[in-house]
Amino acid sequence: MGSEFLEYVRIGVSALASIGIVFEFTPFIKINPLSWILEQMGTSINKKLMNKVDNLSKQMTNHEIDQLRWHILDFANSCRQGRRHTKDEFEHVIAAHTQYVRILKKNGLENGQVDTDYKYIEQIYYKCMKNNDFL
C-alpha cells in the first residue's frame, strides 16, 4: 500500500509539472498547485522546529525581563544602603527601566515591586539633579 501511495504522488506531481504548474483563469487569478503542495509540506515538516523556536524566544524574553528586573531592584537596594551613584549609573538604570516596561507591554505582562523601587530611584535621582549631588 505504501508503494501505491508513492506512485500516486509521483503521478500527481508529474501531471502538475506537465500541465505547466500554473493555471491562469484570468490575468489576475493564478493557481499554482505545486507551490501550494510544497508550502503545505514545508509547514508540516517545520512545525516542530517553529514550536521550538517560539519556546526559545519566550525563554529569552523571560530571561531578559528577569535580568532587567534584578538590575533595577539591585540598584534601588544599593541606594537604600547608602551607596552613592554617578549620573551615568542613574541614566543606565533609567534606560533599563524603559526597556523593561517596553518588553512587559509588548508581551502583555505586568510588574509589581519594580514600580515601587523605580519610584524610589526617581526620587533620589531628582534630588541629586536638584542639588548636583552625584558621586
C-alpha positions in Angstrom: 0.0 0.0 0.0 2.9 2.4 0.7 4.4 2.0 -2.7 0.9 2.6 -4.3 0.6 5.9 -2.4 4.1 7.0 -3.6 3.2 6.0 -7.1 0.0 8.2 -6.9 2.1 11.1 -5.6 4.6 10.7 -8.4 1.9 10.6 -11.0 0.2 13.6 -9.5 3.4 15.7 -9.4 4.3 14.6 -12.9 0.8 15.6 -14.1 1.1 19.0 -12.5 4.6 19.5 -14.0 3.4 18.5 -17.4 0.4 20.9 -17.3 2.8 23.7 -16.6 2.2 24.0 -12.9 0.4 27.4 -13.2 -3.2 27.7 -14.3 -4.4 31.1 -15.4 -8.1 31.8 -15.4 -7.7 35.5 -15.9 -4.6 37.7 -15.9 -5.2 38.3 -12.2 -6.0 34.8 -10.9 -3.2 32.3 -11.0 -3.3 28.9 -9.3 0.0 27.2 -8.6 -0.8 23.8 -7.1 2.8 22.6 -6.8 3.8 25.7 -4.8 0.7 25.1 -2.5 1.6 21.4 -2.0 5.3 22.3 -1.3 4.2 25.0 1.1 1.9 22.6 3.0 4.7 20.0 3.2 7.2 22.6 4.4 4.8 23.8 7.1 4.2 20.3 8.3 7.9 19.4 8.3 8.9 22.6 10.1 6.1 22.6 12.7 8.2 21.1 15.5 11.1 23.4 14.7 8.9 26.5 14.7 7.4 25.5 18.1 11.0 25.1 19.5 11.9 28.5 18.1 8.8 30.0 19.7 9.6 28.4 23.1 13.2 29.6 22.9 12.1 33.1 22.1 9.7 33.1 25.1 12.5 31.8 27.4 14.9 34.5 26.1 12.3 37.2 26.7 11.6 35.9 30.3 15.4 35.8 30.9 15.7 39.4 29.7 12.8 40.5 31.9 14.4 38.8 34.9 17.8 40.4 34.2 16.3 43.9 33.9 14.1 43.4 37.0 17.1 42.2 39.0 19.2 45.2 37.8 16.6 47.8 38.8 15.8 46.1 42.2 19.6 45.8 43.0 20.2 49.4 42.2 17.3 50.5 44.4 18.7 48.3 47.2 22.2 49.8 46.9 20.6 53.2 47.2 18.8 52.2 50.3 22.1 51.0 51.8 23.5 54.5 51.3 25.7 53.8 48.3 26.0 56.8 46.1 25.9 56.6 42.3 27.1 58.6 39.3 24.7 60.4 37.0 25.7 57.8 34.3 24.7 54.9 36.6 21.3 56.5 37.2 20.8 57.1 33.5 21.7 53.5 32.8 19.1 52.2 35.3 16.5 54.6 33.9 17.2 53.2 30.4 16.9 49.7 31.8 13.6 50.5 33.3 12.3 52.0 30.0 13.3 48.8 28.2 11.8 46.7 31.0 8.4 48.5 30.6 8.5 48.2 26.8 9.1 44.4 26.9 6.4 43.9 29.5 3.9 45.9 27.4 4.8 44.1 24.2 4.2 40.7 26.0 1.1 41.8 27.9 2.8 41.3 31.3 2.7 43.4 34.5 5.2 44.1 37.2 4.9 44.7 40.9 7.8 45.6 43.1 9.8 47.2 40.3 7.3 50.1 40.1 7.8 50.9 43.8 11.5 50.6 43.7 11.7 52.6 40.4 9.8 55.5 42.0 12.3 55.4 44.9 15.2 55.6 42.4 13.5 58.5 40.6 13.1 60.4 43.9 16.8 60.0 44.6 17.7 60.9 41.0 15.7 64.2 41.1 17.2 65.1 44.4 20.7 64.5 43.1 19.8 66.5 40.0 18.4 69.4 42.0 21.5 69.6 44.3 24.0 68.5 41.7 25.0 65.8 44.2 26.1 62.8 42.2 29.1 60.7 43.0 
